[in-house]
């Protein structure tokens, strides 16, 4: 059994692959073996998480996920706990393995209840074994409407004052997308305060069985799953290819002593429109990206602001070198284009896109490209010519680029990121909870770092500058994006408790 942390990469498998792995393993083992292993693993983790627990409530569904819970109930009862099970199945309709585990739990003296305990506060631990991978959020999947007892159990688990351990998945969560299926979503979304890093309330844990599922690490999955654990139950994926990867930390990149500033490339940030039609100045976004590039190790950082002020010096960061756009040698530079660019960015994109040696497109650059097919074609051509390109949209920008709604993008973040990568022939970074990094003809990756502190203005500009610095230093587009996203989130995870995270402070800290 493994506790999943951001410190190493892991392959992720979707539901269909998980079922194939399960079937292949079951074919080589005696009947009931996998469920016995699963139930034992759940019981062992439950005892490790709540070693002093005396009372445990287990909500068991009618299928094999419920069977895993029944098997765990037997072990916990035999270990001296007072176990109460609400089972939504029936012996004459249960799968064979689940029926066998029900008989074992019955023989162990487990107590049974038709409904959740009236006072969940009296329970030391609750276990969610209702549905596992048995639901889908896809609009094409059959709609499974929870009956009254299932809804009551799910509501009790979602509002439990006691710690909750989910078996395989929190009930109702789609293993592939991280979205809740219709009818299963929590009644109220958790409140994301910028100074908290997890879902408020009691501890939540998920023991993923056989495989790790993408939905545990993106969209609603990260809040719902809490701390993720994994037990492969002795099964192996065989020839199954991963659906995605959970990113691990970047490889060390020591700098040779005989380095100089030219060894790590030049980044040029183009953006920062002056007062827009809405009376808003946006130079700060470009300066944040430039600061992040500087503190992420770029050899030199140039700034071309698209305003009429022609700023010549940033007193807080005198290392930044200001240039007119027409003075930039685009073919020699890593360009970060769009941060705070407003409408003014439209006049420089026809030059930047085809000419930049390496290119990061963010914010208003993406909005402009979404509205102009000719610019879209220029981005596609960059990939055909082998020019490294990274786009860094948030969900609304991604929706504009794909001609979808934001809800459609969020409904399947892995698929949306892959569509972006394929349509624009570049590396796509779909920002959000569990940021997805995709590239043409590659398995997408989900980033495990970061938290709600990043939900503040300017942090996206910081990320764009970081990607630029990695590109300038010679990393491939995919590596530059993956490493920058990881370090961006890692900096937020290491942020001192009680100290506000601002984008400017983040930009100064990302290289540390």
C-alpha angles and dihedrals in degrees: 000000000000134000106223113231132163091255099093138024122254133192115242125209130199125228098269092051091046091053091050091050089049093050093048092050094045091052091062097044135068115266116282093016098118092048091049090051091047094049092048091050091051092049093048093050091045090055092046092050095045106021093166096045114131100173125048130178117200122192108204126190125214096260138062094293086060088048090058088053092049090051090050089049090058092053094045092048091051090050090061102265123134101240125192118187129197103198119189093193135085125225094233093051102035122108112263095254093047091050090052091051090048089055091050091049091048091051091049091059099251113171120236132214131180093215137029116280112278090231110039088176087075091062120089093202138009124204123205109210097148109114116348110181091345098110136060133202092206113123087224094056121095109268112245110200112201114238121228096269094046091048091049092051093047092048090050092051094047091051099035115139087205125076114275128214115195119206110228094329139003103266114272095016115128109237092212104044108023091234126122116248118245110286095018104076117116113265091241129023116238115264110251107210112183092235098056126075104196145032109292120242132044124351117283125201135176126201107204111205128215093346141018111250125218093227091067091067108041142046111001091345099086094057095040097047100045111184109009124215127183136208119177091199088225092296124126130209093236109187095347111125117220118258090215141341131244104226122243127203121292118266114257112271108195117191119234114243090234092061127125134189091271089060092073102043138240123278121199119196116204117189139066104122116204121238106338128210086273091056093252125136114210106184089115093070092057092045091051091053090047092049091050092050090050094049092044090063108267111160094227132000122207123192126204109185117200095220136097096247098079094209110210103186141024104209091200092052110024090170090077112096117213120215138173110252092240090057094060118107093221096184090061100043142082102230126207103193133184108027104141089343096140115179092327091074090072093073095056102039095080087061100036099049099056098033108040113106091217125005141201114188118197143159115341092015088062093046090052093047090050089058098044121060092195091061090047088056091051091054091050090050091055090063091048089054094047095248110150112243133176126185119197110194128167114221096274092050089046090052091053092049092050098038091241137117121262089246090056091051092049092046089072112010095175092054093044092051091049091049090053092050093048097043095046096035093229144089111292125202111196103196124213139079101343097011111222122220116197137174133180113279093003134108108254122242133218119214115229099197132083136058144206093292086081090065093098134100118282102018090109090055088052090054092051091054091048092052089050092053092051091049092048091053090059105265119143116255092255094047093044091053095044095047095045093049091049094049092044091057093039091058090054092048090053094047113130114259113255094018117114115240112226125178093241092053090046091052090055093049104044094088093051 
